Amino acid sequence: MAGDIVLLAAALFSAVLMFRQTEDTSEEQSLLLKVSCLALVFVALAALGRLTLTDSGQDIETLQRMLDNLALYAALPLLATVMAGQAMQWHWSRAGWGRWLLGLFALFELCRRIGLGEAYTLAMGIAISLVLLGAALRLHGTFARLASAGSGLLLAVAVCSPLLPVPPLPAFVLSSALAAALPLFAFALLSQVKQPSPQ
């Protein structure tokens, strides 16, 4: 429970931090911040669900599983895509982000139905980490690079370690790793959107 409280606080803090900057940036970068905020709200909802949906029952368990899947299979890939977009100066429309989100849902459901859920989770965790590490190489400023790389490594721990043949980490450690990754991501992204795009 303590880990979920930390995760909820970190997700909300990071979302508020970025949302406050959406009015002071260009339209393209404001959209990146808003997509990040949406992803962080998904993570916060999953953490809030684990704190409040404490009754037993199939419906409660299904709802919590849906919230966890929303955070893991939609929110985290969205965050990685945002950082890649900022690093590479790729900008999508709102409709483009909506189609990408639907694609993430469809890809997860396809892998789940054909029995590749764990393999997909592991591959996705590795991909997210590599994207954030790669994006770090293109960011401006040492702090931004370290924050993005640190976020990627922490997300890899949170997502991949439960599926690896190693002694399992406590749930609090996994939640704390994810919680620490979120503000690092926010600081890295904000340090870039406040700068003018290179000509």
N, C-alpha and C positions, 0 to 999 in steps of 0.2 A: 504493500500500500504506500509506503514512503517513497518508493521509486516512481509510482504513478503520480504522486503529488508533485515531485520534482519535475517530472516530464510535463505535466499540465502547466506548471508555472513557467517552464522554459519555453514551451510552445506559445503560450499567450504573450509572454514578454517579447519574444522574437516577432510575433505577428504585429503587435502594437507598435514596436520599434520601426518596422518597415512600413506599416500603413500610414504612420505619421509623415513619412517622406514622399508619399505618392503625389502630393500636390506641388512639390518643389522640383520635380524632374520632368523630363520630356515625356511625351505620350507613350513612346515605345518602352522606356525604362519604367514608367509608372505601371504599365501592364505587367512587366516582369515582377514588380513588387507585389501587385495585387494577386497574381497567380501564386506567388510564394506565400502570401497571407492565407489564401484559400487552402493550400496544402497544409500549412501549420494549424489551421482550424480543424482539418481532418485528424491530425495527430492529437490535438487537444480533446476532440470528441472521444477518441478511443481511450485516452487516459481517464477522462471524466466518466466514461462508461464503466471502466474497471473499478472506479471508486464508488459509483452509485448503484450499478446494477448488481447488487449482491444477493438478490433472491435466487433460489434455484428454480429450474424449470426450463423446458426446451425452448420456449419463445425467448426467454432472457438470454440463454446461451447463444441462440441464433443471432440475436441482435448484437451481442458483444462480438461475435465472430465477424459479423458484417462490418462493424466499426474498426476492428483490428485490421481486417483486410483492406479497408479504405485507407487506413494510415500507411500500411506496409506496401501495398501494391499500386496505390495511386499517388499518395502524398510524397513519398520519398523519390520515386521516379520523376515527379513533377519538379521537385527541388533541384535534382541533378540536371534536368533539362533547362531550367532557368539559368543555372550557373554556366552551363555550356553555351546557352544563347548569349549571355552577357560577355563571356570570354571571347566568343567568335563573332560577336556583333550580328547574331541572327535574331530577327524580330518577326514574330508571328502575329496574326490578327487574333481577336477574341475567338472567332470561329475556328481558327487553326488550333488554338489551345483546347477548345472544346472537343474537336475531333481527336486530338492526341489523348485526352482523358478517356474518351469512349474507347479508343484503341487499347489503352492500358487495361480497362475493364475486360474487354473482349479477349485479350491475350491471356490474362490471368484465368479467366473462365475456361478457355480452350485447354490450357495446360492442366488445370484441375481436373477436367473431364477425362483427359487421356492418361491421367495418373502420373503427371510430371510436376506435381505441385512443389515438392521439396527441391527438385532439380531447378525448377524455375526460380524459386526463392533464393537459392544459392547463387545462381547465375545473375539474378537481378542485383543482389547485394554486392557481388564483385563488380558488376558493370557500373553501379552507382559510385562505388569507391573510386574506380578508375576514371570515371568522368570528372569527379571533383578533383582528383589528383592531377589529371591532365589540364583541367581548367586553371588550376593554380599556376601552371607554367606561363599562362597568358595574361594573368591579372597584373595590375600595376601596384607595386608596393610590396615590401617584404611581409608586412603584417597580413595583408589580404591573402597572399600566397600561403602563408603558414596556417591561417584560419581555414581556408578552403581545403588544404591538404589534411589538416587535423580533423575537420568535419568528415571528410571521406573515410579516414581510417576509423574513426569512432562509429560511423554508420556501418562499416564492414564488420566491426566487432558485434554491434547490436543485432545485425541481420543474419550474419553467416555463422557466428560461433555456435548457436544452438544446433546447427546441422552438421558440424564437423566432428570427426571421431576423437574428441578431446573431452576431458572432464567438463561437465556443464558449469557455466558461470551462474551465480545466483541471479534471480530475477531483478533484484535491486541494482546489480551491476549493469545488466543489460539496459534497463530503463535509464539509468544514470548516464550511460554511454550515449544513448540516443538524445537524452536531454542536453548533454554538453555539446553535442554536434549542432544542435539547432541555433543557438546564439552565435556560434562560430560561423555558421553559414550566413546568418543575418549580417554580421559585422563585415564579412568578406564581400557580400553583395553590395551593401550600403556604401562601402568605401569606393566602389567602382561607379555606382550610378550617380554619385555626387561629383564625379569628374567628367569633364567634357570628353566626348568620344574622340579618339585620335583621328587626325585627318590623313 
